[in-house]
Amino acid sequence: MKFITRQLPTLLLLIIAMMLGAILMRMTIAPLPNEPQQINAQQAETEATATEDSSDATPTETIPPNTPLATLTPSRTLLPPPTFEPATATVPPSLTPSVTATATIDLSVSIPGLRGAETATPSTTPGCEKNADWKLTYEVKRDDALIKIAQLYNTSVSQLVAGNCLTDADVIVVGQVLRVPGDTPPAIQIYDCTFELLTPVDNTQAIEGSGEVTFNWRGPMAAINLIRIVKPDGGLYERVVELRQNEQIDMEEIPDPGTYTWYVYPLDSNYQQIPCHEAGPWRFTKKAKPTPTPTITPGGF
């Protein structure tokens, strides 16, 4: 009896330990009675939210009832990383400057039919032979033309072209030697190229806006004289005079007031300038045309 009494506290502790162990094992194996209700409540809330957004969002697949709560939260969609293209390499500028071709300026002057320019003799017609029967030669001078040379030697332009194998009847150059017909050189007229202005006096300002003005000068005895007047605006007025050295011009034909410049060109009968330079420039200032005064008739309205 005394032995049982001494061991009683130990037995009670053992019994209490066994009961606590059984309770702990039951709690670990059996789920809590309210856990399914909490899961169902959260699942219902998620389904209600998905139903409200069904009009604007893309339908999602149905979530099984036993899916853990962590899978109910939609995962973030990750975009692929951006692709970076390598920068295009820029070619550095060349330190050596490129050579730009400079246009060649042709300084030769050739006015067809009027005069020869001081350039090289033009090429002749291939295979052509110059007229061997023509013993005389003529050297082209300033202001020459084939028609003048042909008249001087009593021939034609076509015969000169054929006899000298020329490629162009309108092109001859100063210093070019041509064969011409005849036995002796013709007498060449010598001109006195001195000019003297008579009227109107150079730089005069006494030219009225109306009426006639006499242009009068002394110069070489040319068959034709060309009077060329440059207007204040740069326009031209010309008058041809035959076998004389004066001309009257009505100011109505050049009505604008201002300063005019004029020249005289001595020409032959073929309208080619003779071996004399033009005379001028001479100038005159023309007044404005007077305004007509209205005539009042006595007793009139």
C-alpha positions as CSV (number, residue, x, y, z in Angstrom):
1,M,0.0,0.0,0.0
2,K,2.7,2.3,0.8
3,F,4.4,1.4,-2.5
4,I,1.3,2.3,-4.5
5,T,1.0,5.5,-2.6
6,R,4.6,6.5,-3.4
7,Q,4.2,5.7,-7.1
8,L,0.9,7.4,-7.7
9,P,2.3,10.8,-8.8
10,T,4.4,9.1,-11.4
11,L,1.4,7.2,-12.8
12,L,-0.6,10.4,-13.0
13,L,2.1,12.1,-14.9
14,L,2.4,9.1,-17.3
15,I,-1.4,9.0,-17.9
16,I,-1.5,12.8,-18.6
17,A,1.4,12.5,-21.0
18,M,-0.3,9.8,-22.9
19,M,-3.6,11.7,-23.2
20,L,-1.7,14.8,-24.5
21,G,0.1,12.7,-27.1
22,A,-3.2,11.2,-28.3
23,I,-4.8,14.7,-28.6
24,L,-1.8,16.0,-30.6
25,M,-2.0,13.0,-33.0
26,R,-5.7,13.6,-33.6
27,M,-5.1,17.3,-34.3
28,T,-2.4,16.5,-36.9
29,I,-4.4,13.8,-38.8
30,A,-7.9,15.3,-38.9
31,P,-8.5,18.7,-40.6
32,L,-10.1,21.5,-38.8
33,P,-13.9,21.5,-39.2
34,N,-14.0,25.2,-40.6
35,E,-11.1,24.9,-43.1
36,P,-13.2,23.8,-46.1
37,Q,-15.7,26.6,-45.4
38,Q,-12.9,29.2,-45.6
39,I,-11.6,27.8,-48.9
40,N,-15.1,27.7,-50.4
41,A,-15.7,31.3,-49.3
42,Q,-12.5,32.6,-51.0
43,Q,-13.2,30.5,-54.1
44,A,-16.8,32.0,-54.4
45,E,-15.4,35.5,-54.0
46,T,-12.9,34.9,-56.8
47,E,-15.5,33.4,-59.1
48,A,-17.8,36.4,-58.5
49,T,-15.1,38.8,-59.4
50,A,-14.3,36.9,-62.6
51,T,-18.0,37.0,-63.5
52,E,-18.2,40.8,-63.1
53,D,-15.2,41.3,-65.4
54,S,-16.3,38.7,-68.0
55,S,-17.7,41.4,-70.4
56,D,-14.2,43.1,-70.7
57,A,-11.7,40.4,-69.9
58,T,-10.8,37.3,-71.8
59,P,-12.5,34.1,-70.2
60,T,-10.1,32.1,-68.1
61,E,-10.2,28.3,-67.5
62,T,-12.1,26.9,-64.5
63,I,-10.1,26.6,-61.3
64,P,-10.5,23.1,-59.6
65,P,-12.1,23.3,-56.1
66,N,-9.0,21.8,-54.4
67,T,-6.6,24.3,-55.9
68,P,-4.4,26.0,-53.2
69,L,-5.0,29.6,-52.5
70,A,-1.7,30.6,-54.0
71,T,-2.7,29.6,-57.5
72,L,-5.8,31.9,-57.4
73,T,-3.6,35.0,-57.9
74,P,-2.9,35.6,-61.6
75,S,0.7,35.6,-62.5
76,R,2.3,38.7,-64.2
77,T,2.9,38.3,-67.9
78,L,6.5,39.0,-68.7
79,L,7.3,40.6,-72.1
80,P,10.4,39.3,-73.9
81,P,13.4,41.6,-73.4
82,P,13.8,44.3,-76.1
83,T,16.1,43.6,-79.0
84,F,18.9,46.2,-79.4
85,E,20.2,46.6,-83.0
86,P,23.8,47.5,-83.2
87,A,24.4,51.1,-84.3
88,T,25.4,51.5,-87.9
89,A,29.0,52.5,-88.2
90,T,29.5,56.0,-89.7
91,V,32.4,56.2,-92.2
92,P,34.7,59.0,-91.0
93,P,35.3,61.8,-93.5
94,S,38.3,61.5,-95.7
95,L,41.2,63.8,-94.9
96,T,42.2,63.9,-98.5
97,P,40.0,66.4,-100.5
98,S,38.6,65.1,-103.7
99,V,39.6,66.9,-106.9
100,T,36.6,68.6,-108.6
101,A,37.0,69.0,-112.3
102,T,36.9,72.6,-113.4
103,A,35.0,73.4,-116.6
104,T,37.2,74.6,-119.4
105,I,36.3,78.0,-120.7
106,D,36.5,78.5,-124.4
107,L,37.9,81.9,-124.9
108,S,37.7,81.8,-128.7
109,V,35.2,84.1,-130.3
110,S,33.7,83.3,-133.7
111,I,30.8,85.3,-135.2
112,P,29.6,83.4,-138.3
113,G,29.5,85.5,-141.4
114,L,30.8,88.6,-139.8
115,R,34.4,88.2,-138.7
116,G,37.0,85.6,-138.0
117,A,38.0,85.0,-134.4
118,E,41.6,84.7,-133.3
119,T,41.6,80.9,-133.0
120,A,43.4,78.1,-134.7
121,T,42.6,77.5,-138.5
122,P,39.6,75.2,-138.8
123,S,40.2,71.7,-140.2
124,T,39.6,71.3,-144.0
125,T,37.4,68.7,-145.6
126,P,39.1,65.2,-145.5
127,G,40.4,64.1,-148.9
128,C,39.9,67.6,-150.4
129,E,42.7,69.3,-152.4
130,K,42.9,73.0,-152.7
131,N,42.6,74.7,-156.1
132,A,46.1,74.5,-157.5
133,D,45.3,76.9,-160.4
134,W,44.8,79.8,-157.9
135,K,48.2,81.3,-157.3
136,L,47.1,84.3,-155.3
137,T,46.6,84.2,-151.6
138,Y,44.7,86.4,-149.2
139,E,45.2,86.6,-145.4
140,V,42.0,87.0,-143.4
141,K,41.8,90.2,-141.4
142,R,39.6,91.5,-138.7
143,D,36.0,92.1,-139.8
144,D,36.5,90.0,-142.9
145,A,33.8,87.7,-144.3
146,L,33.9,85.3,-147.3
147,I,31.3,87.3,-149.1
148,K,33.5,90.4,-148.9
149,I,36.6,88.4,-150.1
150,A,34.5,86.9,-152.9
151,Q,33.4,90.3,-154.2
152,L,37.0,91.6,-153.9
153,Y,38.3,88.9,-156.2
154,N,35.2,88.7,-158.4
155,T,34.2,85.2,-157.4
156,S,31.5,83.5,-155.2
157,V,31.4,82.1,-151.7
158,S,30.8,78.6,-152.9
159,Q,34.0,78.7,-155.2
160,L,36.1,80.0,-152.3
161,V,34.8,77.2,-150.0
162,A,35.5,74.5,-152.6
163,G,38.9,76.0,-153.7
164,N,40.1,76.1,-150.0
165,C,38.5,72.9,-148.7
166,L,36.6,74.8,-146.0
167,T,34.2,72.9,-143.8
168,D,32.0,75.9,-142.9
169,A,31.3,78.9,-145.2
170,D,30.5,81.0,-142.2
171,V,33.7,80.4,-140.2
172,I,37.0,82.0,-141.0
173,V,39.7,83.2,-138.6
174,V,42.1,86.1,-138.4
175,G,45.4,85.1,-140.0
176,Q,44.0,82.3,-142.1
177,V,45.5,82.2,-145.6
178,L,43.1,81.5,-148.4
179,R,43.7,80.8,-152.1
180,V,41.9,83.3,-154.4
181,P,41.5,83.5,-158.2
182,G,43.2,86.1,-160.4
183,D,46.6,87.1,-161.6
184,T,47.2,90.3,-159.7
185,P,45.8,91.5,-156.3
186,P,42.9,93.9,-156.7
187,A,43.1,97.5,-155.5
188,I,41.9,97.7,-151.9
189,Q,40.0,100.8,-150.9
190,I,41.7,102.6,-148.1
191,Y,39.3,104.3,-145.6
192,D,39.9,107.4,-143.5
193,C,38.4,106.2,-140.2
194,T,38.3,109.6,-138.5
195,F,35.0,110.6,-137.0
196,E,33.8,114.0,-136.0
197,L,30.5,114.7,-134.2
198,L,28.5,117.8,-135.3
199,T,25.1,117.6,-133.8
200,P,23.7,116.9,-131.3
201,V,26.6,118.0,-129.1
202,D,27.9,115.2,-126.9
203,N,26.3,115.3,-123.4
204,T,23.8,118.0,-124.3
205,Q,20.7,118.4,-122.2
206,A,18.9,120.7,-124.6
207,I,16.9,118.0,-126.4
208,E,13.2,118.8,-126.2
209,G,10.6,116.2,-125.6
210,S,9.0,116.7,-129.0
211,G,10.1,117.8,-132.5
212,E,12.9,116.5,-134.7
213,V,16.6,116.3,-133.9
214,T,19.3,116.2,-136.6
215,F,22.1,113.7,-136.1
216,N,25.1,114.9,-138.1
217,W,28.7,113.7,-138.2
218,R,31.8,113.4,-140.4
219,G,33.5,110.0,-141.0
220,P,34.7,107.4,-143.5
221,M,32.8,107.4,-146.9
222,A,30.8,104.2,-146.2
223,A,28.0,103.0,-148.4
224,I,25.7,102.6,-145.4
225,N,25.8,104.1,-141.9
226,L,23.8,102.5,-139.1
227,I,22.7,104.8,-136.3
228,R,22.2,102.8,-133.1
229,I,20.5,104.6,-130.1
230,V,20.5,103.0,-126.7
231,K,17.4,104.0,-124.7
232,P,17.4,104.8,-120.9
233,D,15.8,101.4,-120.2
234,G,18.4,99.6,-122.3
235,G,16.3,99.1,-125.4
236,L,17.6,99.8,-128.9
237,Y,16.4,102.2,-131.7
238,E,18.2,101.9,-135.0
239,R,18.1,103.8,-138.3
240,V,19.9,102.9,-141.6
241,V,21.3,105.8,-143.6
242,E,22.6,105.3,-147.2
243,L,25.3,107.4,-148.8
244,R,25.1,110.3,-146.4
245,Q,26.3,111.2,-142.9
246,N,23.2,112.9,-141.4
247,E,19.6,112.0,-140.4
248,Q,16.7,113.7,-138.8
249,I,14.8,111.7,-136.1
250,D,11.4,112.6,-134.7
251,M,11.5,112.5,-130.9
252,E,8.1,110.9,-130.9
253,E,9.8,107.7,-132.0
254,I,11.9,107.7,-128.7
255,P,9.3,109.3,-126.4
256,D,10.8,108.4,-123.0
257,P,12.7,111.2,-121.1
258,G,16.2,110.5,-119.9
259,T,19.8,110.0,-121.1
260,Y,20.4,108.3,-124.4
261,T,23.7,106.8,-125.8
262,W,24.2,106.5,-129.6
263,Y,26.8,105.1,-132.0
264,V,27.4,105.2,-135.8
265,Y,28.5,102.0,-137.6
266,P,30.1,102.4,-141.1
267,L,29.0,99.4,-143.3
268,D,29.6,98.4,-146.9
269,S,26.9,97.5,-149.4
270,N,26.7,94.0,-147.9
271,Y,26.0,95.4,-144.5
272,Q,29.4,94.3,-143.3
273,Q,31.4,96.7,-141.2
274,I,34.3,98.2,-143.1
275,P,37.8,98.2,-141.6
276,C,36.9,101.1,-139.3
277,H,35.6,101.0,-135.8
278,E,32.2,102.4,-134.9
279,A,32.0,106.0,-133.7
280,G,30.8,106.8,-130.2
281,P,29.6,106.5,-127.6
282,W,27.9,109.9,-127.6
283,R,25.2,111.0,-125.3
284,F,22.2,113.4,-125.0
285,T,19.5,114.0,-122.4
286,K,15.9,114.3,-123.6
287,K,13.3,116.3,-121.7
288,A,9.8,115.0,-120.9
289,K,7.2,115.6,-123.5
290,P,5.2,118.8,-122.6
291,T,1.6,118.3,-121.4
292,P,-0.8,119.8,-123.9
293,T,-2.8,122.8,-122.6
294,P,-6.6,122.5,-123.1
295,T,-8.1,125.1,-125.4
296,I,-11.0,127.0,-124.0
297,T,-13.6,128.3,-126.5
298,P,-15.2,131.6,-125.6
299,G,-18.8,130.9,-124.5
300,G,-18.2,127.2,-124.7
301,F,-18.7,124.7,-121.9
